[in-house]
């Protein structure tokens, strides 16, 4: 269970806003820039360098668009990147393409709204009107509208796309198979109940565009978005561009670049662009180039307010149609609307900020780093651009309302209990003396228990008085742990937090026998079987195993409520991003092996896999008709050199005892590997593919 619980995020589009901020040392930088406005260029470079510092990016690129023209642009790279000669020319960095991840959702939103303007789509019509084959194992799916796909309120669990994250492989089967995958899934909430980040909704929107137009999605985007806006440097995997233009991506401290990062859920997160093209796209959303004023206004409306949401919107999220935020600090506090979208693949990160009334847009893209920092850097760039126009933006960090310790109402002790989100679980205790204690189950060693004191405004404050917590009972019957705080990041500004951090989990008493079964499951190390050989999941698994099993909420496995000895069902109903990407779990035995299905991915317990057979000369392993990857323990073959004849349509990975990748035909074209003590080997490929193996001392 450890690979699944510890690194399950590797199986999803990596788009969650960061909550823990670290500051690695900034690498020596080489910077190139071209600018009309020297002051703006200086401010932009300073902000980008701050983003690079906080995120530890290998390269970063930025651009500012002002009323029809790029007025500042540049890029910076780390010594690791520069040592490869990738940026030899002064202009090379400007031409580099970066994955923009979920910023792609804005292109999808524009494509849908253009069809609304043509009268071919109604935002409030059911998706089934346009996708006749769309069905789910939950009758409520019929209530999902096109609007709900774009404002994240469909109730779909989140990201069910297996085999969407690939290396150097533009295979579209993940998108093509989404309807089949959803047909067996249930909803986690009523459609329209609240907005929670959902990638599958935008892949459905991509399919709606194709169904209505009869065109491939990118053909439609090229003809109706890229060409009218003059965007020549925006592409999708498999597009007509040189992969050599893509900025290098890396794993850990390894100096070797990885193969091309392909996110094949294009409408949800698969586009590549330069910062200049991305900023120009943002600029095209400030006038009539792509959408009418009415459509742009619809995109910028506070869609989040249609459902359950905290009263205070001073947060990183305030959903519009496609946009992550339509109310963004510090602009909203200055009477300026800013539209914001961030995007992350496992390796690329992007931030786009648009100020419609001023005809301004800024884009920051990076290899490594994080979209959150890039969004904040783009914000600083636009503040500088406004200053150049004589418009001052007050960046004063807001303070929590004045409050002092007070006697707590006795009924608040009933809020004590277990709370959770998709990835984090907590024990929350409210004592009669007004003390709130929050203990993390997931990282008790690195995250000590926090205490808060009840105050006169009905909140609990930390010792510094800068963080407040409270409990909110919503109309859906759920009790939420509400947090509010402001974090200052030197060089990048302020990161406001005002959201429901967790929801109270219903008590779930299970029999000792059922609990014992899941206790055993939690000690298992599950390995993926159904990922394509080019899948990034095989690298994302590296180092995931741990001998320690986190404490679990009684009757739960992570955020999934235990039903019986084989089944656990995801339960949190949590707006924002904390409730995204839930999974139901099903464990079963077959032919003496233990398997788990989570979402649409199947896994096998590592203790169930065989030991590698070396034979007396040549041996082989064949991918069976089910297409499952073949995992092996190294066993007695440790220390020998395995030589592999790698077939077309297949690949292998070798892991050491710490779970680190020691060799890979997919990553580095390896055809042999010295097998490590206590290691694992996986062979993956199409059904019938055979790997011939030879071992030497």
N, C-alpha and C positions, 0 to 999 in steps of 0.2 A: 504493500500500500504506500510505501514511502516515496517511490518515484511519482506516484499519482498525486499524493497529497502535498508533497514538498515542492514539486515543480509542475503542477498541472497547468500553470499559466503558460508554460512552453507549448501547450497543445492548442492555445487560442491565439487570435490576433492580439499582439501585446500593446494594448491601447489604454490601460488603466492609469489615471493620474497618480503620480508618486506621492506618497504620504510621508516617507522617511527621506530626509535630504542629507546627503553626505558631500563633503568638499574634498575631492582628491587634489593632489598637487597638479598645477598646470604645467603641461609639457612646454618645452621650448617651441616657439611659434614662428612660422614664416607667413606673412600676410600679404595679400595682393588686394588692391582696391581701385575702383574707378568711380569718380563722383563729380557731380556738378556742384554740390554744396559741401565745402570742406568741414564745416562745423557738424553737419549731419553725418558725414562720413566718419568723423572722429567718434561721435556718440555711438554710431552703429557698431563700429569696430570694438569699442569698449564693452558694449552690451553683449556682443557675440562672444568676446573673450571670456566674459563672466559666465555665460551659459556653458562654454566649453570647459571652464574650470570646474563648475559644480557637477557637470555630467561626465567629465572625463572623456569627452569626444575625441575621435581621431582626426576628424576634419569637420569644418562648419562653413556654411555659405549663407549669405544674407542679401536681401535687396529691399529697397523702399521704392514704392510707386506713388507718384504724385500727379494727379490730373493728366494722365496720358503719357507719362514718361518715367523711366527709372532714374531716380535722382541720387541714389547711393547704392553701391553693391560691392561685395568683396568676399573674401574667404580666408580661412586660416587652417593650417594642418599641423599635425604632430610630427616629431622626428621619425616615428615608425612609418608614417605614410610617406614622408618626403624621402626617406632612404631608398624607396623603391623607384625613385625617378618618375613617379606618377604625375607630379606637378612640375615637370621640367620647365615648361614655358610660363611666362608671366600671365598669360591669359588662360592657361589650361584649367585652373580651378573654376573660372566662371563657366566653363563648358561642361563641368561635371554634372551628371544627373544623380539625384538622390531619390530613394523611395519616400513618398510623402504619406504613406500609411493611410490613416482614416481621414486625412484631409480630402481624400478621394470621394468621401461621402458628399461633399459639397457639389462636386461635378454631377453625381447621381441625382442630388436634389434638384439641381438646375435642369437636368434632362427631364425629370418628371414634371417640373413646373412649366417647362416649355410645352409639354404635351397637354397640360391643363389649359394653357393659353390657347392651344389649338382646338380645345373642346374634345380631346380624345381620352382624357382621364379626368375623373372627379376625385378630389382629395378625400372626400368623405364617403366614397363608394367602397364596398367591400373588395378586398383583394381578389376574391373568388370571381368577380366580374371579369377580371383581366387574365387570371391564371386559373383556368378550369380544372387543372390537375392538382391544384393546391388543396391539400387536406391534412388534418392532424388527428391524432388519437384523443381529441378533446373537442366536443361540439362547439365550444366557444370560439374556435378559430374562424367561424363564419362571420363573427363580429369585427374581425380585424380589418381596418380601413387602410387605404394608401397613406393617409396622414399619419396613422400610428406607426407605419414603417419609418417615416422620416423624423418623428419626434420621440422615437424609442419607447412608445407606450403600448406595443402590440401584446405584451404578456409572454412572448416567446423567450425561452430561457437565455438565449444569447448567442453563442458561437458554436454551432454544431458541425462546422466544416472540418472534416478530416482531410488530410492531404492537400490543404490549401497553401501551406508554408513549405516551399520547396527550394532546392538549390539548382540553379541553371536549368529550370524545367518549367515551361509555360503551360503545363497540363491544366486544362480547365475542368477536369472531371469533378472537382469539389463543388463548383458552382452548378455544373450540369446535374449533379446528383442531389442538390439540396432538397428539392421537392420530395424525393423518395426518403431522404433522411428525416425530414419533418413529419412525414406521414405516420411515424411510430411515436412521436413525441407528444407530450402534454404541455399545457401552458402553466406558468407559475403564478399568474394573476389574471384577473379579468382584463380583457382588452380595454385600454383607455384608463385603467385605474391609476396608473402613475408611470412616469418615464424612468427607465433604467437602461443603461447603455446596452445596445443590442446590435451586433454585427449582422446576424442573419436577416434582420429586417431590411438592411440595405442591399443584401444580395437578392432578396425577394423583389425589392424595388428595381434592381438591375434587370431581373427577369420580366417584370412588368413592362419596362421600357422596350425590351426585345419583343414581347408578345404583341404590344400595341403597334409598334412600328414595322415589325417584320424584318428588322435589321439587327445585325450583331451590335452589341452594346458599344464597342469602341468605334465602329463605323458611324454610329449615331453621334457619339461624343466628338469625333473628328469633324464631322460635317456641320454640327449645330453649336458646338462650343469652341473647339480649338481653332478652327478656321476663321469664324467671325471675330474672335478675339485676337487673332494674329499670334497664336501660341504655337511656336514651332519646336519647342523643346519639352513637350509633354507626351509620354508614351505609356504603354502597358507591356507586361511580359509578352514576348513574342512579336513585339512591334518592330517597325522598320528603323531601328537605331543600332549603333554599334555598342555591344555590351561593354566594350573597353571604355566607354564614356562614363560608366557608373563609378561613383566614388568607392574606394576600397572599403571592405568590411572585414572585421577580425573577430576572433574568439580569444578571450583572456589576454595573455601577454604574448601569444604566438605571433611572430612577425609575418607569417604567411597570410596573404589575403584569402578570404573564403570565396567560393564560387558565387555567381550572381544570385542575389536575394530576390526570389520570385514569390509574391503574394498573389495567388491566383483567384482570390475573391476580389475582382477588380473594382466593382462598384462599392465595396465596403472598405477597401484599403490597398489596392494594388498598383496605383499609378506611380510613375517616376516623373520628376520635373527638375529643372534648375530653379534656384531661388528667384531668379529674374522672371521666369515664366509663371511661377506660382504667385509672385507679387502682382504681376500683370493680370492674372486671372482674378485675384481679389479686386484689383482696380476695375475690371470689367463688370463687377457686381455693384459698382457705385453709380452706374449710368444705364442707359437703355441698350447697351451692346448685346446683352444676352437675355435679359428679362425686363418685363414692364415694371413700372414703379409699383404697381399693385402686387406683383409677384415678389418683388424684393421686400416689400413691406410685410408680406405673409411670411417670408423666410425669417424675418427679424422679430416676429411677434413672440411673446413669452409663452411658448407652447407648454412649458413645464407646469404652468399654473392651471392647466386643464385637469390635473390629477393631484394626488397627494404630494405635498412638497413643504419644506420648512417655510415659515413666514418670512424669515430674513433670507434674501437672495445674494448676500455679499459672500460669494463663494466662487470657486473655479468653474462651477457648472450652473447654467441657467438655460436650458435647452430651447432653441428655436426649431425651425425645420432644417435639419442638417447641422446647424451650428451647435457647438458645445455650450456656448455662452452668448447671450444677447444683452447681458448686463455684466459689465466687466470693470473691475477696479484698476486704476483710479478714475477711468473715464466716466463711468456712470455716476460717480460722486461729484463730477464736474458738469453734469448735464449733457454729456457727450455719449452717444451710443457707439459701442464697439462690438463687432461681431468676431467671434473667435472660434477657431477649430484647430485641434491638435491631432497628430497622428504618429503612431509608433508601429513599426514592424519589430522583429526581434533584433534588427541591426540598424535600421534607419529611423530618424525622428524628425518631425516637422511641426512648425507652428505658423499659422496664418492669422493675422489680425487686420481687420478692415474698419475704417471710420467712414461710413457712407456719406455723411453730410459734408465732409471735408475732401472727398475724393482721394483718400489716402489708404494705402495698404502696405503692410510689411510682411515679409516671409523669411523664416530662418529654418534651414535644413541642416542635418548633421548625420555623420556616421558615428555611432555611439552617442552617448548623451541621453537626453530625455526631452520629449515634446513640451513638458511643463516649463523647463528652463528656456526652451526656444520661444515659447509663447511670451514669456516674461521679457525676453530680450527684444522681441518684436514690439512689445508694448513700449519699452524704453526708446526704441527708434522712433516711434510715432509721436511720443511726447516731445522728442527733440525736433521732429519735423513741424509740429504745431508751434513750438517756441520760435522756429524760424519764420513763422507767419505772424508772430506777435501774440500768440495765444498761450497763456500760461495754464498749466495743469497742476493743481494742488495734489501732491503725493503724500500728504500727512497721513500717517498710519492711524486708522480709527482706533479708538479705545472702547473697551467694554463699558457699559453704563455703570455709573457709580453704584456700589452696593457694599454693605457691611454684614458681618456675621450676624445671624438672627436665629431665633428658635424655629425649628423645623416642624411642620405639621406631621403628626404621628402617622398619618395614612401613607406618607411617602416611603415608609419602610417596606410596603408591599411591592415596590419597584425592584427589590432585590431579586436576583435570579441569574440565569445564564443568558448571555446575549451573543449574537453572532452576525457576521456578514459572510459572503462567499468564501473568503480566504482567512478570516480572523475570528476567533472566538474569545469570549471574556467571561470572567466571574465578576458580577457586580453586587456589592453589598452596601445597603443604606442602613446606618445605625441610628438609633433613636436620638443620639446626641448631635445629629446633623452631619456626620462624617460619611462621605461617599468614597468607597474604595473600589478601584477597577484593577483587576489582575488579568494579564494576558496569558492564555493557555498555550499559545503557539511559541512564544519566545520568553519564557519566564526568567532566563538567565540574563539576557541582554536588555529586556524591557521590565524593569522592576515595577512592582505595584504602585499605582498612583493614588493619592488621596486628595479629596476636595472637601471644602467646607460650605455648608448651606448658608446662603446670604439672603438679604432682605428683598431682592428682586425675584426670588423663587429659583435661582440657579445655584449650582455648586461651583465654587471657584478654587483654583489651585493656589499654592502658597504665593505665587508671584502676582496673582490677580489678573493675569492676562489670558487665561483659558477658562471657559465656563462650560459646564455640562448640565443638562436637565433632561427630564423625561416628558415625552409628548405622547398622549393617547390619541390616535388618529381615527377617522371615521370608519376605517376597515377593521377596527378592533385590535390593531397591533399597537404595542408600546415601543417607542423608539428612544434610543439614547442619542440625544441631540448635542452636538459639540459646536463651539464657536471660539475662534482664536484668530490671531494674525501673526504671520511669520515674516520677519524682515530678512531679505537676502541681499547683502551688500552688492551693489552693482546691477541688481535685477529688480529691485523694488520689493513689493509686498505680496505675500501669498495668503489670501484670506481663506478661512475655513468656516463654513456655516452649513452643516449638513447632518443628516441622520447617519451616524457612524455605525450603528448596529441596531438590530431589532431583537426584542425579547423572544427567546425560543420557548415554545410550549414544553412543559414537562412531559417526558416520555419514559415510562417505566417498562423495562423489558425483563424477561425471565433471566435468571443466572446463566442458563444454557445458551440463550441467544447472545447475551453480552459476551460470554466466553468465546463464542464463535467469531464475533467481530474483533475481540481482543487478539485472537490469533491472526485474523486477516490483517490487522494493523501492523503486525511484525513482518509481513511479507513485502517483498520487493517486486512490484509488478512492472513488466516490460511490454512495450507495445508490439502488437502482432499485425495490425492492419494498416500501418503507415507505409507509403511508397518508399522505395529505396532512396529517392532523392529528398525525402522529407527532412526538414530542419529539426524535427523532434529527436532524431537520433543524436544530434549534437547537443540539443538542449537538455538531454538526459544526463549529460556528463557531470559527474560529481554529485548527483542528486541523492544518492543513498545515504542513510544515517542510521547509526545503531540506536538512536534515541527516538522513541515514539512520543509525540506531544500528548499532553493530557487532553482527553476528550470530554465534551459535555456529556453527562450521563444520558444514555439512550440515543446518542448521535455519533456519526462519523463525519468529522468536520461540520459542514452545514447541512448534512443529510440526516434526516430522522430515520432511525432503524425501524423497519417494519417487521422483519423476521430475520432468520439466520442467513438469508441470501439477499435481502433487498433493503436499500436505504433510499429515501426520497428527499430531494432538496426542498427546503421549506421557507427560507427567508424571503419576505416580501419587503424589499428595501429599495427606495428610489435612489437615483443617482448612479454611482458606479460600484458601490459596495455590494449590490445585489446582482451583479452581472455574471453571466457564464456559469449558471448552476448546472449540476449534473445529478441524475439519478444513478445509483450504483446497483449492479446485480452481479453476484458472485455464484459460481457453480463449479461442480466437479465433472470431469469427463476423462475417461481412460486414465484415471489416477492422477490427473493434473488439475490444478486450480486455475480458473480463469475469472476475469472480471470484465464486465462491459460498463463503460462510463460514457454517457452520451452515445456517440456512434463509433467509438473506438473500443477495440477489444485488446485485452492484456492477458499475460500469463505470469504466474508466480515464478520467480527466478529459480526457486528450489525444484520446480517441476521440469526444467529443461535438461536435456541430456548433456553428457560430457563429450567433447570433441573426439572423434575417432581418427587416429592418424594413419592407421593401416601400415602395410609393409612397403608401400610405394605411393602410388596415386590413389586418392579416394575422391569422393564427391558428395555434394549435398544438393538436393533439388527442391525447388519451391513447388509445393503441392497445389492441387486444383483450387483450394480455398484461398490461395495467394498469401497465406500467412508467412511472416518473417520467420526464419529459422534461427533460434538462439542456442548457443552452446557455452558450457563452462570450459575453460582452457584445460583444467585438470592436469594430468600427467604430461601434457604437451608443453607445459611451461618451459621456457628456455630454448625451445626449438624455433626454427624459422618456418613460417607457413607461407608457401608460394601459392598464389591464386590465379587461375585463369578466369578473369572476370568476363562474364558473358554480356552481350548487348542486352540492355533492359534489366540490369541487376547491379548491385553494389554491396560492399561489406564495410563493417566497422569493427575495430578491436578496442576493447576497454581494459584498463588496468584495474587493480584491486580497489583503487580509490574512485573508480567510475570515470576516470579521465580517458579521452580518446587517444589511443596510442598509434593508430593507423586507420586510414580510410581511403578506399578507392574513389569515393564520391567527393571528398574534400580535397585530396591531394594526389589523386591518381596512383595511389599505392597499389602495388601488385604483390607485395610480400610484407611480412611483419614478424618481428621476434615476439613470441607470445609471452605475456607477462604472467607471473605467478598470481593465482587467484583472479584471473581476468575473465572476461566474457567476449564472445564473438557473435556477431549477428550477420546473416546473409538475407538480403531482401531483393525481391524482383517480381516480375510477372509470372503467373502460373506456368510451370514447365521449364523455367529457366534453371540451368544446372551450372554449379560452380565446381570446377576441377581443382583439387587441392594436392599439394606435395609438401612434405615436411623434411627438413634437413637439420642436423645438429649444428 
